[in-house]
């Protein structure tokens, strides 16, 4: 296979590239990434020496750059990780999310159609489904009801993929995952943010009452599911990928503090963000029965391993915490922490 991976310098993309290096080393793999704040080439140093791998710095919205690359490399398949992905940032600046997540996806779809791609895989999120009550699960037929600018932009991209399949017979597949955790995740997300704050004895900001529920999926399990969907997923289909690990946010924070031997007095409840979905939970029956996928990680050892990874990679975290990230953190949390409660 001659594969284009977009957004491969990000969290999930980098882990997927390491999986390919291990199990599909004979594939030709080209990684295109714009290297925005969350894209980090330091996450890919382990790929040095992989003869079939190439990195190209480019924006998926750049139609000319993408067309030239498709012409040069003769791709047979595309997997699209490239996206603005943080809900909080989408509240601050929705337009960036529409540009990358919707317009960028359209460029990739146009190139895939023009150059005869045999499989296009869109990596999406369970957030397109909106919020669940206390019971029930998202299935592939759950109506799309996004509640944040981020999830709305991802929904728009999903609908474009669906339209290109139905209108142009583009062999496209969509996957929708629950919350990922594991190595190389940028520290604006819940688990790495709490780990880093706890390590430096900073306050841990917890939105609202901390009882929002997420279904946690180890990134390595997500990547094995993506490879199955890429190789064996049926065009036109959607596959949900979930870890079957529902957790209250506050319980995760307390577990991280316990693992690190830090006091719960570091927790600070802060005013909730607008439109904060209460609960997500995935029914992954379809991908399990049709493609034979099952997760290997359970949450407790997965979280323990993740904390240890961040302890062993302090330099990696320090290098990616740029001034722009620190400015964003202050903008997002300083006022909330001042108004918060212990």
C-alpha positions, 0 to 999 in steps of 0.5 A, a space after each residue: 500500500 502507498 499511504 498518505 497519513 495526514 496529521 501524523 505528528 499529532 497524538 493519535 497520528 504519531 501512535 498510528 505511524 509507530 504501529 505501521 512501522 511495527 506491523 506494515 514496514 513494507 508500506 510506503 507511508 507519507 506523513 503530511 502535517 502543518 506542524 501547528 502547536 499540537 504537531 511535534 516532530 519530536 514525537 516521531 524520532 523513533 521513525 528515524 531509519 524507516 526507509 519507506 517513511 517520508 515527512 512533508 510539512 504542508 497544510 491540508 487546505 493547500 490544494 496546490 501542495 496536496 495536488 503536487 504530492 498526490 501526483 508525485 507519490 501515487 497514493 492508493 489510500 488516505 487516512 485523515 487525522 489532521 484536525 483542530 481537536 480541542 473543544 476549549 480552543 474551538 470556543 475561543 476561535 471557531 473559524 480555525 476549526 471550520 477551515 481545517 476540519 471542513 475545508 481541509 477535508 474537502 481538499 483531501 476528498 477532492 484529491 482522493 477522487 481526482 487521483 483514484 484513491 482505493 480507500 479513504 479513512 476519516 478519523 472522527 469522534 463520538 462528540 458528533 453525536 452530542 450528549 447522552 443521559 445517564 444511560 444508553 450508548 452511541 451507535 452508528 445510527 445515533 443522530 448527529 447532534 454536535 454541541 461545540 464548534 469543534 464537534 460541529 466542524 467534525 460533523 461537517 467533515 463527516 457529512 462531506 465524506 458521506 456525500 462524496 461516497 454517495 455522489 462520487 462513489 469515493 470508497 470512504 469509511 468513517 470511524 468515530 472514537 471515544 476519548 483517547 489517552 496514552 503517549 504523546 498527547 498534548 498537555 491541554 487535554 484532561 489526562 496529560 494536563 492533570 499529570 503535568 500540573 500535579 508533577 509541578 504542584 500546580 492547581 488542577 482545574 476541574 470543570 463544574 462538579 467533575 462528574 462529566 463522564 467519558 468512555 476512555 480508549 487507549 490510543 494503541 487500541 484505537 490504532 489497531 482498530 483504525 488499521 482494521 478499518 483501513 484494510 477491511 472496512 466497507 466503503 460507505 460504513 461508519 465504525 464506532 471505536 470505544 474502550 468500554 471504560 466509562 469514568 467520571 472526570 473527577 475520579 480520573 483526576 483523583 487517581 492520577 494524584 494517587 499514582 503520583 502521591 500528590 494531595 487532593 487539595 490540589 484540585 480546584 473546581 472551576 466554572 464549567 465551559 459553555 455547552 459541556 456535554 455530560 456523558 459519552 459512551 460508545 457501543 463498539 459492537 459493529 467493529 468487533 463483530 464485523 472486523 474482529 477488533 477488541 481492545 487490549 488495555 483496561 483503564 487502570 493499568 492503561 492510566 498507570 502506564 500513561 502516567 509513567 510514560 509522562 514521568 519518563 518523558 519530562 523533556 518531551 513535555 517541556 519542549 512542547 510547552 511553548 510560550 503560546 501554549 502557556 499564554 493559552 493556558 492562562 487565558 483559559 484557566 487563570 480567571 476560572 481558577 480565581 473564581 473556583 473553589 477547593 
